[in-house]
Amino acid sequence: MYPPPYLGGYYTPWLWVDGRQRGYDYSLWPGYVTQQLAVPTPVSLTLNGTYNQGTRSGTIQARIQNDSSAEITARVSVVVTEDSCYYVGPNGDPWHNHVSRDYIPDQNGTIVTIPAGAADTVEHEFALQSGWNEAKCKLVVYAQSTTMVPADSSYPAFRGADANVLDFVGVNDPGRPALVRPALQAGPNPCRGRARLEFRAPAGTRFALEVFGPDGRIAWERSGIADAGANRATWSDARPGVYLCRLSTAGGLASAKLVVLD
């Protein structure tokens, strides 16, 4: 949907973040992405679904919550991606990551209008082709504004989320608990020097807790097995800055913004 960015042609790899061109310099990409993820938004997006390995098909449900004081209209796009694809292209690059394999239902997505304080759910069926590695496939969902920003001809994203396809295996099997999405809070927010991270995840599941700095690098991390109820971790030597906190579990991802004052 974007015009060729490099002397009238396409140059790979090339990054867009919320529609803005960010070029092909790999070293700058983490900072652009982390900075954008740290921008607060009153819109949340929760994923649930099912996947049958026998038929290589399933369903995806995306619930969009609008906690703002105004109605929003969003284009909800569902993308099946595959990582670590080996193909030597004309430019010589042999490995391709996060390749878009399919758009559900198509590249136009689904338009929803959500009143202030309300929520809506988009549900679609999906299927993986035989040549795709299901262990490397994700479902990526994003709710994007339908109003173009004239300054850079972009359609900003309200919120995005992703989940591994295999996370949804067995969700509807009798006797097996449903997939539980994790929750994460950072506080006090803002704080000075010492931050507390509190999260919830199914007891006995493995978790990874990471804090990314303004430069996109990991500033602090912890991992382990979640306890029942609230789990807490303390980051005692936090330097001033705006950080993105991310929790990863088998149930998916949760994130929170943390501001550390001088």
N, C-alpha and C positions, 0 to 999 in steps of 0.2 A: 504493500500500500504506500510505501515511501519512494520518492524518486531516487535514482542512482546517486550515491553520495560522493563518488570519487571521479572527478574529471569526466562526468557524464556516464560512468560505468559503475559496476559493483566491485567492491574490494572486500575480500574475506580474510580474517574475520572483521566484523564491524559491529559496533555496539550502539543500540538506541536505548535510552532510559526514559520512560514515559514520553516517547516520541522525539526526544532531543538527540541529535547526533553526538556521539561521544568518541568516534574515531576507532582506530585499530591498535592503539597503544595498550597492550595487556596490563602494564603496571599501573595504569590509572583507573582501570575498571572497578576494582574493589571499593575504592573511595567513592566513586559516583553512585554505585548501588547502595552502599551502606548509608550514605548521606540521604538518599531518597527514601530508604526504608525507615529512617528516623523521623521523617515528617509525620506529625500526628494526623489522624483521620478519624472522623466519627462513624466510619463504616467498617463493619466487621464481616468476615466471610468464614463460614464453617463447612467443612466437607465431610460427607459420609457416603457410603456406597457398598456395593457387593462385587465380587469377582469369582467366576467359576473357571478353574484351571482346565477342566475337561472340555468346555466349549470355548474357552478363551474369550469370554464375553462377560459383561456385567452392567451395573448401573452406577451413576454418579449423581449425588444430590448436593447442590450448593445453596446454602442458606445465607442470604444477604440481609444484614441488619443495618438499618439507617437510624443512628442515634443523633442525627443533626436536627436542627430546628427548621429545616426546609425540605421539601420534596426533592428527590433525585431521580433522574432517568439514566439508566446504565445499560451498556451493552455487555452481557455476560458471555465470555468466551471460554470454551472448554477445549483444551488441547492435549492430545496424547503425544508424549515425547519419548524418545529412546536415547539413552546415553551410550557412549563408547562404541559408536558405529565405525567400522573399518571400511574405508573407500578412498582410493587414491584419485582425487579430483584433478581437473586440468591444471590447478595451481600447485599440485604436488602435496597438498595436505592429506595425510592418510587417516587421521582420527577426527571424528566429528561428535561433539557432545551436545546433549539436549536438542536433538534433531526433532523438528515438528513432523510427526507421522500422520496425524489426522486432526481435523477440526470438527467438533461435535456441536450442533448438527452440520454446520458448515462454517466458512470463514466470516460470515455475517454475524454469528453468535445469536443470542437471544436478548431482545430488548425488554427491560422491565422498568416500571415506574413505581417507586416506593415512597409513600407518604412519610413525613417526619415521625420518628419514633416507631415505625412499623418495620416489618420484615417480609421477605418473599423468598420462595424456594424454586430453583430451576433444577429439573431432573431430566437426565438423558440416558439412553442406552449407549454402550460403546463395545467395540470388539477389536482384538489384536489380530493382525495377519500372521500367518504361520512363520514367516521369516523374521518376525520381531522377537527379541529376547525379553520375555515378560519380566525377568528379574531386573532389567535395566529400564523398564518403562515407568513413566510417571503420568499422573493426571494433573495438569496445570490449569487452574481456573483464575480468571481475573475479571473484575467488574470495572468497566472503563466509561468515563464520561462520554456523552454523545455530542458535547459542545466543543468545537475546536478553539484552541487558544491561538489567536492570530499571530502572536509574536514568534512562535516557532512551528506553527501548523501542526500542533500535537493534540491528542485527545488524552488528557491525564487519566491515570488509573486511580480509582477510589481505594481498591484493596485487591490483593492477590493471595493465593494459597496453592499448595501442591501436596500430593500424597503419592507414595509408591503404589502401583497397581496391586502388588502382593499384600499390601496392608489390609486389603478388603477381602482377602480369602477367608472363607468360613464365617463371615459375619452373621449369616442366617442359619448356620448349622445348629441343630438342637443341642443344648447343653453347653454350647460355647458362648462366652460373654461377648457382647457387641463391642466393636471398636470404640474406645473412649479417647476423645481428643484431649490433649494436655492443656493445662492452663498455667500461666506464668504472670507474676507481679513483681515489680521492682520498687523498693522504697527504702527510706523515705525519698521522695522524688519532688524537687531536687534534693541532693544530699551533699555532704562535704566529707571526703576521704573514706567513708565507710558506707557500704550499701548492703542491703539485705534482699536476697532473691528468694521468693517463696513460690512453690509450684505444687500442682497436683497431677498425679498420673496413677494408673492402676498399680496397686501394690505388687511388688515382685518383678516389674518390668524394668529393663535397662534404660537409663536416660543419659543424655549428654547435655550439659549446660555450658553455653559459650557466650562471652561478651566481646563484641567487636568494637574497636575504637574508630575514631573519625577517619583513619587511614585505611580502614577495611581489614586490619590485622586483628588477630585474637589477642585481647588484652588480659583475659582471665578465663579459666575453664575448670569444670569439674565433671566427673562422670561416676556412675554407680548404679545401684539398684534402688528403685523408689520404695519408700515405706507407705503404709496406709495413711490416709489423711494428708495433712499439709507437710511438705518437705521444705526445709530451710537451709540456705547456704549464705555465708557472709564473705563479702569481698572487702578486705580491710585496708587496702592501700590504693584505692581508686584515685586516679589523677583527674584534674578538671577536664571536662569535655562532654560531648554528647555521644552516648553509647547505644548500640543495639544489642539487647539480650535475647538469646535464642535457646529454646528448649526443644530437644529432639527425642522422640520416643517412637515405639512401634505404632502408636496411634496417630502420629503426625508431628507437626511443628506448632509451636506457640512462640510469640515474640512480645517484647516490651521495650519501650524507650526509657533510658535512664540519663538524667542530667546530673553531672557532678560539678559543683561550684568550687571556685578557688578559695 
